[in-house]
Amino acid sequence: MELGIYTFAELTSEVAGGPVVGAEQRLRDLIEEIELADQVGLDVFGVGEHHRPDFAVSAPAVALAAAAERTERIRLTSAVSVISSDDPVRVFQDFATLDLLSGGRAEIMAGRGSFVEPFPLFGYDLDHYDELFAEKLELLLAVRASTEVSWDGRLRPSIDRRGVYPRPLQDPLPVWVAVGGSPESAIRTGRLGLPMALAIIGGQPARFKPFAELHAAAAAEAGAPRPELGINSHGFVAPTSQAAADTAFPAFALMMDRIGRERGWPPMTRAAFEASRRLEGANLVGSPAEVTEKILHQHRIFGHDRFLIQFSVGTLPHAEVMRSIELFGTEVAPAVRRELSSARA
């Protein structure tokens, strides 16, 4: 199983009412985080796309290209590219360029996005939310499949025998689809034979198993090989369980409450946070041994091929994030790999 990290490069205060880290510093910190993840042997680093004042990255390919020059092995993916409000041709070109710069380490994680800001920003109607994604995913796959593209669209202008350049080193350039809580999305992804990144950021992970089953069954019905499955979750690693919880909770609650006010969620309590840290909960916050145990527990449920963890749910001191990356790469990842290797033997 591949193990990695993803982030949205948040721009919130580290404590309620405290100073906000500026975008310039946050982006420099981000590159250091990716560089360290590569050095400690992690497999993947993902950077998300947002168009809000509380996040620093609106162009993941640009940030990842900077990281490509500071890393050697780690795969570099968006997490996600909001193709519903972007142009798939341009997304492909951006990541093909990243693939060339990185020596064949780029990936696209396509998604519909969890916020609505990019739709009016780029002139799209929210009433076409799902149709935009389906049509543009189709175009992205067409561009990936052939240098010269002919494609008929309804919401995006058609293309008549036009070349798309540059072409990536990888053929095909990997495209994952990020799925939240929509069975239809899991089925569509499976029918296309595409790998699925399943976001589990609340509730009990075991309840998400039907999405994985729908994904695999749809691929089988379409005559496609079993596509890869990834799990994306929130978490944090510190030397002790108590230190991890005490460090992560304030920033976690600050961010989740900010988003919750927009969506009508109740405030995050410490009790609810602690419940989410249990083995059956969604958050992987704890000591290296606890996080290892929880990853293996989820693997017994899903049998997934990739696991990505988001440490900075809200802004944490850069040194704390770097320490968490170090522990994840040097203690958690080797333990998970040993256990899975022993299970296969």
Contacts in CASP RR format, 6 or more apart in sequence:
PFRMAT RR
TARGET T0000
AUTHOR 0000-0000-0000
METHOD contacts of the structure
MODEL  1
MELGIYTFAELTSEVAGGPVVGAEQRLRDLIEEIELADQVGLDVFGVGEH
HRPDFAVSAPAVALAAAAERTERIRLTSAVSVISSDDPVRVFQDFATLDL
LSGGRAEIMAGRGSFVEPFPLFGYDLDHYDELFAEKLELLLAVRASTEVS
WDGRLRPSIDRRGVYPRPLQDPLPVWVAVGGSPESAIRTGRLGLPMALAI
IGGQPARFKPFAELHAAAAAEAGAPRPELGINSHGFVAPTSQAAADTAFP
AFALMMDRIGRERGWPPMTRAAFEASRRLEGANLVGSPAEVTEKILHQHR
IFGHDRFLIQFSVGTLPHAEVMRSIELFGTEVAPAVRRELSSARA
1 299 0 8 1.000
1 303 0 8 1.000
1 304 0 8 1.000
1 305 0 8 1.000
1 306 0 8 1.000
1 307 0 8 1.000
1 336 0 8 1.000
1 337 0 8 1.000
1 340 0 8 1.000
2 43 0 8 1.000
2 44 0 8 1.000
2 75 0 8 1.000
2 305 0 8 1.000
2 306 0 8 1.000
2 307 0 8 1.000
3 42 0 8 1.000
3 43 0 8 1.000
3 44 0 8 1.000
3 295 0 8 1.000
3 306 0 8 1.000
3 307 0 8 1.000
3 308 0 8 1.000
3 328 0 8 1.000
3 329 0 8 1.000
3 332 0 8 1.000
3 333 0 8 1.000
3 336 0 8 1.000
3 337 0 8 1.000
4 37 0 8 1.000
4 42 0 8 1.000
4 43 0 8 1.000
4 44 0 8 1.000
4 45 0 8 1.000
4 46 0 8 1.000
4 306 0 8 1.000
4 307 0 8 1.000
4 308 0 8 1.000
4 309 0 8 1.000
4 328 0 8 1.000
4 333 0 8 1.000
5 33 0 8 1.000
5 37 0 8 1.000
5 42 0 8 1.000
5 44 0 8 1.000
5 45 0 8 1.000
5 46 0 8 1.000
5 308 0 8 1.000
5 309 0 8 1.000
5 310 0 8 1.000
5 311 0 8 1.000
5 325 0 8 1.000
5 328 0 8 1.000
6 45 0 8 1.000
6 46 0 8 1.000
6 47 0 8 1.000
6 48 0 8 1.000
6 77 0 8 1.000
6 79 0 8 1.000
6 232 0 8 1.000
6 308 0 8 1.000
6 309 0 8 1.000
6 310 0 8 1.000
7 30 0 8 1.000
7 33 0 8 1.000
7 46 0 8 1.000
7 47 0 8 1.000
7 48 0 8 1.000
7 79 0 8 1.000
7 310 0 8 1.000
7 311 0 8 1.000
7 312 0 8 1.000
8 47 0 8 1.000
8 48 0 8 1.000
8 50 0 8 1.000
8 55 0 8 1.000
8 57 0 8 1.000
8 79 0 8 1.000
8 310 0 8 1.000
8 312 0 8 1.000
9 26 0 8 1.000
9 27 0 8 1.000
9 30 0 8 1.000
9 47 0 8 1.000
9 48 0 8 1.000
9 55 0 8 1.000
9 56 0 8 1.000
9 57 0 8 1.000
9 63 0 8 1.000
9 312 0 8 1.000
10 26 0 8 1.000
10 54 0 8 1.000
10 55 0 8 1.000
10 56 0 8 1.000
10 255 0 8 1.000
10 312 0 8 1.000
10 313 0 8 1.000
10 314 0 8 1.000
10 315 0 8 1.000
11 20 0 8 1.000
11 21 0 8 1.000
11 22 0 8 1.000
11 23 0 8 1.000
11 26 0 8 1.000
11 53 0 8 1.000
11 54 0 8 1.000
11 55 0 8 1.000
11 56 0 8 1.000
11 315 0 8 1.000
12 20 0 8 1.000
12 54 0 8 1.000
12 251 0 8 1.000
12 254 0 8 1.000
12 255 0 8 1.000
12 258 0 8 1.000
12 314 0 8 1.000
12 315 0 8 1.000
13 19 0 8 1.000
13 20 0 8 1.000
13 254 0 8 1.000
13 315 0 8 1.000
14 21 0 8 1.000
14 250 0 8 1.000
14 251 0 8 1.000
14 315 0 8 1.000
14 316 0 8 1.000
14 317 0 8 1.000
15 250 0 8 1.000
15 251 0 8 1.000
15 254 0 8 1.000
16 250 0 8 1.000
16 254 0 8 1.000
20 315 0 8 1.000
21 29 0 8 1.000
21 315 0 8 1.000
22 56 0 8 1.000
23 56 0 8 1.000
26 56 0 8 1.000
27 56 0 8 1.000
27 57 0 8 1.000
27 63 0 8 1.000
29 318 0 8 1.000
29 321 0 8 1.000
30 47 0 8 1.000
30 56 0 8 1.000
30 57 0 8 1.000
30 63 0 8 1.000
30 67 0 8 1.000
31 63 0 8 1.000
31 66 0 8 1.000
31 67 0 8 1.000
31 70 0 8 1.000
32 318 0 8 1.000
32 322 0 8 1.000
33 45 0 8 1.000
33 321 0 8 1.000
33 322 0 8 1.000
33 325 0 8 1.000
34 45 0 8 1.000
34 64 0 8 1.000
34 67 0 8 1.000
34 70 0 8 1.000
34 71 0 8 1.000
34 74 0 8 1.000
34 76 0 8 1.000
35 67 0 8 1.000
35 70 0 8 1.000
35 71 0 8 1.000
36 322 0 8 1.000
36 325 0 8 1.000
36 326 0 8 1.000
37 45 0 8 1.000
37 74 0 8 1.000
37 325 0 8 1.000
37 329 0 8 1.000
38 45 0 8 1.000
38 70 0 8 1.000
38 71 0 8 1.000
38 72 0 8 1.000
38 73 0 8 1.000
38 74 0 8 1.000
40 325 0 8 1.000
40 326 0 8 1.000
40 328 0 8 1.000
40 329 0 8 1.000
40 330 0 8 1.000
40 333 0 8 1.000
41 73 0 8 1.000
41 74 0 8 1.000
41 329 0 8 1.000
41 333 0 8 1.000
42 74 0 8 1.000
42 325 0 8 1.000
42 328 0 8 1.000
42 329 0 8 1.000
42 333 0 8 1.000
43 74 0 8 1.000
43 75 0 8 1.000
43 306 0 8 1.000
44 74 0 8 1.000
44 75 0 8 1.000
44 76 0 8 1.000
44 77 0 8 1.000
44 107 0 8 1.000
44 306 0 8 1.000
44 308 0 8 1.000
45 64 0 8 1.000
45 67 0 8 1.000
45 74 0 8 1.000
45 75 0 8 1.000
45 76 0 8 1.000
45 77 0 8 1.000
46 60 0 8 1.000
46 64 0 8 1.000
46 76 0 8 1.000
46 77 0 8 1.000
46 78 0 8 1.000
46 79 0 8 1.000
46 109 0 8 1.000
46 308 0 8 1.000
47 57 0 8 1.000
47 60 0 8 1.000
47 63 0 8 1.000
47 64 0 8 1.000
47 76 0 8 1.000
47 77 0 8 1.000
47 78 0 8 1.000
47 79 0 8 1.000
48 55 0 8 1.000
48 57 0 8 1.000
48 60 0 8 1.000
48 78 0 8 1.000
48 79 0 8 1.000
48 80 0 8 1.000
48 81 0 8 1.000
49 57 0 8 1.000
49 58 0 8 1.000
49 59 0 8 1.000
49 60 0 8 1.000
49 78 0 8 1.000
49 80 0 8 1.000
49 81 0 8 1.000
49 82 0 8 1.000
49 113 0 8 1.000
50 57 0 8 1.000
50 58 0 8 1.000
50 115 0 8 1.000
50 117 0 8 1.000
51 58 0 8 1.000
51 115 0 8 1.000
51 117 0 8 1.000
51 118 0 8 1.000
51 121 0 8 1.000
52 115 0 8 1.000
52 117 0 8 1.000
54 255 0 8 1.000
54 258 0 8 1.000
57 63 0 8 1.000
59 94 0 8 1.000
60 78 0 8 1.000
60 79 0 8 1.000
60 81 0 8 1.000
61 78 0 8 1.000
61 91 0 8 1.000
61 94 0 8 1.000
61 95 0 8 1.000
61 97 0 8 1.000
61 98 0 8 1.000
62 94 0 8 1.000
64 76 0 8 1.000
64 77 0 8 1.000
64 78 0 8 1.000
64 98 0 8 1.000
64 102 0 8 1.000
64 106 0 8 1.000
65 97 0 8 1.000
65 98 0 8 1.000
65 101 0 8 1.000
65 102 0 8 1.000
67 76 0 8 1.000
68 76 0 8 1.000
68 98 0 8 1.000
68 101 0 8 1.000
68 102 0 8 1.000
68 103 0 8 1.000
68 105 0 8 1.000
69 101 0 8 1.000
71 102 0 8 1.000
71 105 0 8 1.000
73 105 0 8 1.000
74 105 0 8 1.000
75 105 0 8 1.000
75 106 0 8 1.000
75 107 0 8 1.000
76 98 0 8 1.000
76 102 0 8 1.000
76 105 0 8 1.000
76 106 0 8 1.000
76 107 0 8 1.000
77 106 0 8 1.000
77 107 0 8 1.000
77 108 0 8 1.000
77 109 0 8 1.000
77 174 0 8 1.000
77 176 0 8 1.000
78 95 0 8 1.000
78 107 0 8 1.000
78 108 0 8 1.000
78 109 0 8 1.000
78 110 0 8 1.000
79 109 0 8 1.000
79 178 0 8 1.000
79 197 0 8 1.000
79 232 0 8 1.000
79 308 0 8 1.000
80 109 0 8 1.000
80 110 0 8 1.000
80 111 0 8 1.000
80 113 0 8 1.000
80 178 0 8 1.000
80 197 0 8 1.000
81 91 0 8 1.000
81 95 0 8 1.000
81 108 0 8 1.000
81 109 0 8 1.000
81 110 0 8 1.000
81 111 0 8 1.000
82 111 0 8 1.000
82 112 0 8 1.000
82 113 0 8 1.000
82 118 0 8 1.000
83 91 0 8 1.000
83 110 0 8 1.000
83 111 0 8 1.000
83 133 0 8 1.000
83 136 0 8 1.000
83 137 0 8 1.000
83 140 0 8 1.000
84 111 0 8 1.000
84 112 0 8 1.000
84 113 0 8 1.000
84 118 0 8 1.000
84 119 0 8 1.000
84 124 0 8 1.000
84 129 0 8 1.000
84 132 0 8 1.000
84 133 0 8 1.000
84 136 0 8 1.000
85 118 0 8 1.000
85 119 0 8 1.000
85 121 0 8 1.000
85 122 0 8 1.000
85 123 0 8 1.000
85 124 0 8 1.000
85 132 0 8 1.000
86 118 0 8 1.000
86 122 0 8 1.000
86 136 0 8 1.000
87 136 0 8 1.000
87 156 0 8 1.000
88 136 0 8 1.000
88 137 0 8 1.000
88 139 0 8 1.000
88 140 0 8 1.000
88 143 0 8 1.000
88 156 0 8 1.000
89 139 0 8 1.000
89 143 0 8 1.000
89 149 0 8 1.000
89 159 0 8 1.000
89 164 0 8 1.000
91 108 0 8 1.000
91 110 0 8 1.000
91 140 0 8 1.000
92 108 0 8 1.000
92 140 0 8 1.000
92 143 0 8 1.000
92 144 0 8 1.000
92 164 0 8 1.000
92 173 0 8 1.000
93 164 0 8 1.000
93 165 0 8 1.000
93 166 0 8 1.000
95 106 0 8 1.000
95 107 0 8 1.000
95 108 0 8 1.000
95 168 0 8 1.000
95 173 0 8 1.000
96 106 0 8 1.000
96 165 0 8 1.000
96 166 0 8 1.000
96 167 0 8 1.000
96 168 0 8 1.000
96 173 0 8 1.000
97 166 0 8 1.000
98 106 0 8 1.000
99 105 0 8 1.000
99 106 0 8 1.000
99 168 0 8 1.000
99 169 0 8 1.000
99 170 0 8 1.000
99 173 0 8 1.000
100 166 0 8 1.000
100 168 0 8 1.000
100 169 0 8 1.000
103 169 0 8 1.000
104 168 0 8 1.000
104 169 0 8 1.000
104 170 0 8 1.000
106 168 0 8 1.000
106 170 0 8 1.000
106 173 0 8 1.000
106 174 0 8 1.000
107 173 0 8 1.000
107 174 0 8 1.000
107 175 0 8 1.000
107 176 0 8 1.000
108 140 0 8 1.000
108 173 0 8 1.000
108 174 0 8 1.000
108 175 0 8 1.000
108 176 0 8 1.000
109 175 0 8 1.000
109 176 0 8 1.000
109 177 0 8 1.000
109 178 0 8 1.000
109 197 0 8 1.000
110 133 0 8 1.000
110 137 0 8 1.000
110 140 0 8 1.000
110 175 0 8 1.000
110 176 0 8 1.000
110 177 0 8 1.000
110 178 0 8 1.000
111 133 0 8 1.000
111 177 0 8 1.000
111 178 0 8 1.000
112 129 0 8 1.000
112 130 0 8 1.000
112 133 0 8 1.000
112 185 0 8 1.000
113 178 0 8 1.000
116 126 0 8 1.000
118 124 0 8 1.000
119 125 0 8 1.000
119 126 0 8 1.000
119 129 0 8 1.000
120 126 0 8 1.000
124 132 0 8 1.000
124 155 0 8 1.000
128 155 0 8 1.000
131 154 0 8 1.000
131 155 0 8 1.000
132 155 0 8 1.000
134 188 0 8 1.000
135 153 0 8 1.000
135 154 0 8 1.000
135 155 0 8 1.000
135 156 0 8 1.000
136 155 0 8 1.000
136 156 0 8 1.000
137 177 0 8 1.000
137 192 0 8 1.000
138 151 0 8 1.000
139 151 0 8 1.000
139 153 0 8 1.000
139 156 0 8 1.000
139 159 0 8 1.000
140 175 0 8 1.000
141 175 0 8 1.000
141 192 0 8 1.000
142 149 0 8 1.000
142 151 0 8 1.000
143 149 0 8 1.000
143 164 0 8 1.000
144 172 0 8 1.000
144 173 0 8 1.000
144 175 0 8 1.000
145 172 0 8 1.000
147 163 0 8 1.000
147 164 0 8 1.000
147 165 0 8 1.000
147 167 0 8 1.000
148 161 0 8 1.000
148 162 0 8 1.000
148 163 0 8 1.000
148 164 0 8 1.000
149 159 0 8 1.000
149 161 0 8 1.000
149 162 0 8 1.000
149 163 0 8 1.000
149 164 0 8 1.000
150 159 0 8 1.000
150 160 0 8 1.000
150 161 0 8 1.000
150 162 0 8 1.000
151 158 0 8 1.000
151 159 0 8 1.000
152 158 0 8 1.000
174 195 0 8 1.000
175 194 0 8 1.000
175 195 0 8 1.000
176 194 0 8 1.000
176 195 0 8 1.000
176 196 0 8 1.000
176 197 0 8 1.000
176 228 0 8 1.000
176 230 0 8 1.000
177 185 0 8 1.000
177 188 0 8 1.000
177 189 0 8 1.000
177 192 0 8 1.000
177 194 0 8 1.000
177 195 0 8 1.000
177 196 0 8 1.000
177 197 0 8 1.000
178 196 0 8 1.000
178 197 0 8 1.000
178 199 0 8 1.000
178 232 0 8 1.000
179 185 0 8 1.000
179 186 0 8 1.000
179 189 0 8 1.000
179 196 0 8 1.000
179 197 0 8 1.000
179 198 0 8 1.000
179 199 0 8 1.000
179 211 0 8 1.000
179 215 0 8 1.000
180 198 0 8 1.000
180 199 0 8 1.000
180 211 0 8 1.000
181 199 0 8 1.000
181 208 0 8 1.000
181 211 0 8 1.000
183 210 0 8 1.000
183 211 0 8 1.000
183 214 0 8 1.000
186 196 0 8 1.000
186 198 0 8 1.000
186 211 0 8 1.000
186 212 0 8 1.000
186 214 0 8 1.000
186 215 0 8 1.000
186 218 0 8 1.000
187 214 0 8 1.000
187 215 0 8 1.000
187 218 0 8 1.000
188 218 0 8 1.000
189 195 0 8 1.000
189 196 0 8 1.000
189 215 0 8 1.000
189 218 0 8 1.000
189 227 0 8 1.000
190 196 0 8 1.000
190 215 0 8 1.000
190 216 0 8 1.000
190 218 0 8 1.000
190 219 0 8 1.000
190 222 0 8 1.000
190 224 0 8 1.000
190 227 0 8 1.000
191 218 0 8 1.000
191 219 0 8 1.000
191 221 0 8 1.000
191 222 0 8 1.000
191 224 0 8 1.000
192 222 0 8 1.000
192 224 0 8 1.000
193 219 0 8 1.000
193 222 0 8 1.000
193 224 0 8 1.000
193 225 0 8 1.000
193 227 0 8 1.000
194 227 0 8 1.000
195 227 0 8 1.000
195 228 0 8 1.000
195 229 0 8 1.000
195 230 0 8 1.000
195 305 0 8 1.000
195 306 0 8 1.000
196 211 0 8 1.000
196 212 0 8 1.000
196 215 0 8 1.000
196 227 0 8 1.000
196 228 0 8 1.000
196 229 0 8 1.000
196 230 0 8 1.000
197 230 0 8 1.000
197 231 0 8 1.000
197 232 0 8 1.000
197 306 0 8 1.000
197 308 0 8 1.000
198 208 0 8 1.000
198 211 0 8 1.000
198 212 0 8 1.000
198 229 0 8 1.000
198 230 0 8 1.000
198 231 0 8 1.000
198 232 0 8 1.000
198 302 0 8 1.000
198 304 0 8 1.000
199 232 0 8 1.000
199 233 0 8 1.000
200 208 0 8 1.000
200 231 0 8 1.000
200 232 0 8 1.000
200 233 0 8 1.000
200 282 0 8 1.000
201 232 0 8 1.000
201 233 0 8 1.000
201 234 0 8 1.000
201 282 0 8 1.000
201 283 0 8 1.000
202 276 0 8 1.000
202 281 0 8 1.000
202 282 0 8 1.000
202 283 0 8 1.000
203 276 0 8 1.000
203 281 0 8 1.000
203 282 0 8 1.000
204 280 0 8 1.000
204 281 0 8 1.000
204 282 0 8 1.000
205 231 0 8 1.000
205 233 0 8 1.000
205 280 0 8 1.000
205 281 0 8 1.000
205 282 0 8 1.000
205 298 0 8 1.000
205 301 0 8 1.000
205 302 0 8 1.000
206 280 0 8 1.000
206 301 0 8 1.000
208 302 0 8 1.000
209 301 0 8 1.000
209 302 0 8 1.000
212 229 0 8 1.000
212 302 0 8 1.000
212 304 0 8 1.000
215 227 0 8 1.000
215 229 0 8 1.000
216 226 0 8 1.000
216 227 0 8 1.000
216 229 0 8 1.000
219 225 0 8 1.000
219 226 0 8 1.000
219 227 0 8 1.000
220 226 0 8 1.000
228 304 0 8 1.000
228 305 0 8 1.000
228 306 0 8 1.000
229 302 0 8 1.000
229 303 0 8 1.000
229 304 0 8 1.000
229 305 0 8 1.000
229 306 0 8 1.000
230 302 0 8 1.000
230 304 0 8 1.000
230 305 0 8 1.000
230 306 0 8 1.000
230 307 0 8 1.000
230 308 0 8 1.000
231 298 0 8 1.000
231 302 0 8 1.000
231 304 0 8 1.000
231 306 0 8 1.000
231 307 0 8 1.000
231 308 0 8 1.000
232 307 0 8 1.000
232 308 0 8 1.000
232 309 0 8 1.000
232 310 0 8 1.000
233 282 0 8 1.000
233 283 0 8 1.000
233 284 0 8 1.000
233 307 0 8 1.000
233 308 0 8 1.000
233 309 0 8 1.000
233 310 0 8 1.000
234 252 0 8 1.000
234 282 0 8 1.000
234 283 0 8 1.000
234 284 0 8 1.000
234 285 0 8 1.000
234 309 0 8 1.000
234 310 0 8 1.000
234 313 0 8 1.000
235 248 0 8 1.000
235 283 0 8 1.000
235 284 0 8 1.000
235 285 0 8 1.000
235 286 0 8 1.000
235 291 0 8 1.000
235 309 0 8 1.000
235 310 0 8 1.000
235 311 0 8 1.000
235 313 0 8 1.000
236 244 0 8 1.000
236 247 0 8 1.000
236 248 0 8 1.000
236 284 0 8 1.000
236 285 0 8 1.000
236 286 0 8 1.000
236 311 0 8 1.000
236 316 0 8 1.000
236 324 0 8 1.000
237 244 0 8 1.000
237 286 0 8 1.000
237 287 0 8 1.000
237 288 0 8 1.000
237 291 0 8 1.000
237 311 0 8 1.000
237 324 0 8 1.000
237 327 0 8 1.000
237 328 0 8 1.000
237 331 0 8 1.000
237 332 0 8 1.000
238 244 0 8 1.000
238 247 0 8 1.000
238 248 0 8 1.000
238 286 0 8 1.000
238 287 0 8 1.000
238 320 0 8 1.000
238 323 0 8 1.000
238 324 0 8 1.000
238 327 0 8 1.000
239 287 0 8 1.000
239 288 0 8 1.000
239 327 0 8 1.000
240 286 0 8 1.000
240 287 0 8 1.000
241 277 0 8 1.000
241 286 0 8 1.000
241 287 0 8 1.000
241 290 0 8 1.000
244 285 0 8 1.000
244 286 0 8 1.000
244 287 0 8 1.000
244 290 0 8 1.000
245 273 0 8 1.000
245 274 0 8 1.000
245 277 0 8 1.000
245 285 0 8 1.000
245 286 0 8 1.000
247 316 0 8 1.000
247 320 0 8 1.000
248 285 0 8 1.000
248 313 0 8 1.000
248 316 0 8 1.000
249 270 0 8 1.000
249 273 0 8 1.000
251 312 0 8 1.000
251 313 0 8 1.000
251 314 0 8 1.000
251 315 0 8 1.000
251 316 0 8 1.000
252 268 0 8 1.000
252 273 0 8 1.000
252 283 0 8 1.000
252 313 0 8 1.000
252 314 0 8 1.000
253 267 0 8 1.000
253 268 0 8 1.000
253 270 0 8 1.000
253 273 0 8 1.000
254 314 0 8 1.000
255 313 0 8 1.000
255 314 0 8 1.000
255 315 0 8 1.000
256 265 0 8 1.000
256 268 0 8 1.000
256 313 0 8 1.000
257 265 0 8 1.000
257 267 0 8 1.000
257 268 0 8 1.000
259 265 0 8 1.000
273 283 0 8 1.000
273 285 0 8 1.000
275 281 0 8 1.000
276 282 0 8 1.000
276 283 0 8 1.000
276 285 0 8 1.000
277 283 0 8 1.000
277 285 0 8 1.000
277 286 0 8 1.000
277 290 0 8 1.000
279 293 0 8 1.000
279 294 0 8 1.000
279 297 0 8 1.000
284 290 0 8 1.000
284 291 0 8 1.000
284 294 0 8 1.000
284 295 0 8 1.000
284 309 0 8 1.000
285 291 0 8 1.000
288 327 0 8 1.000
288 328 0 8 1.000
288 331 0 8 1.000
288 332 0 8 1.000
288 335 0 8 1.000
289 335 0 8 1.000
291 309 0 8 1.000
291 328 0 8 1.000
291 332 0 8 1.000
292 331 0 8 1.000
292 332 0 8 1.000
292 335 0 8 1.000
292 336 0 8 1.000
292 339 0 8 1.000
295 307 0 8 1.000
295 332 0 8 1.000
295 336 0 8 1.000
296 336 0 8 1.000
296 339 0 8 1.000
296 340 0 8 1.000
298 304 0 8 1.000
298 307 0 8 1.000
299 307 0 8 1.000
299 336 0 8 1.000
299 340 0 8 1.000
309 328 0 8 1.000
311 321 0 8 1.000
311 324 0 8 1.000
311 325 0 8 1.000
311 328 0 8 1.000
312 321 0 8 1.000
END
